[in-house]
Amino acid sequence: MVRPEYFSVAPSLRFNSPTFILRVKKLNCLLFHLNTNSFMNKIALITGASSGFGKAAAEKFAANGYNIIITGRREHLLLGLQKELAGRYGIEVLPLVFDVRDRTAATDAIAGIPEHWQAIDVLLNNAGLALGKDYFDEADLDDWDTMLDTNVKGLLYVTKAVLPFMTARNQGHIINLGSVAAIDVYEKGNVYCASKAAVDTISKAMRTDLLRHRIKVTVIHPGAADTEFSLVRFKGDAATAQKTYEGYQPLTALDVAEVIYYCVSLPAHVCVNELIITCTAQANGFYTFRG
């Protein structure tokens, strides 16, 4: 073993000198800071993060220094997003692959989050969908089940699993994605409208019941937005989906992500309880000017 004093270094930097010892301590402090600093960032958990509003929100939060827990069913898209966000913004990203409709999978995945990820500041319940646009008497029961299981029960499962992390700290912000369909029940909207009306009511119930834990709850109701929404609704029929947005400029996923982040970035004593956002051409769920 080579004795430290045999190295040719300046006397002030000998291994046993006070100056050297001080510099080593400073270096250790710096390394500790680098290893732990990313978990001094706030943490947001976003469901349905592989596309649409969820993906745009993940990008917005990451750009503002949040570490992100992204969830979804399509593992390859989550892993791609993880790599993209971590590389571009230098933040930490934790992908969780599960279907929010699966109560056990959702509960177990969130319960198994590593301890340093558990201080969740923001939960964005974004996972949701519309399937079909049919008259009530002609609608597909499987479509109804999928919408209710995803839009309502999935939101409940995820929120219930995340809440212990928030109540333990007496802080947090839950953002639920609703729809103008919750406000205006349009023809052939039936169960989709009902599912989003449930999100609206559940959000009000959360806001009331979680007051004692100082947890904010916001429900955001977007209007027409050019995402995968219509493509999913019309089950891959791209031509029909695109007609939804003809003749006017709809919202984009980024537009909605900006609004979500605005709500989260307000002072601790301020909470936006409910917000409706549409493009300029859309007045509500019924009236859109195309021209």
Buried (B, 14 or more C-beta within 10 A) or exposed (E): EEEEEEEEEEEEEBEEBEEBEEEEEEEEEEEEEEEEEBEEBBBBBBBBBBBBBBBBBBBBBBBBEBBBBBBBBEEEBBBEBBEBBBEEBEBBBBBBBBBBBBBEBBBEBBEEBEEEBBBBBBBBBBBBBBBBBBEEEEBEEEBBBBBBBBBBBBBBBBBEBBBEBBBEBEBBBBBBBBBBBBBBBBEEBBBBBBBBBBBBBBBBEBBEEBEEBBBBBBBBBBBBBBBBBBBBBBEEEEEBBEEBBEEBEBBBBBBBBBBBBEBBEEEEEEBBEBBBBBBEBBEEBEEBEEE
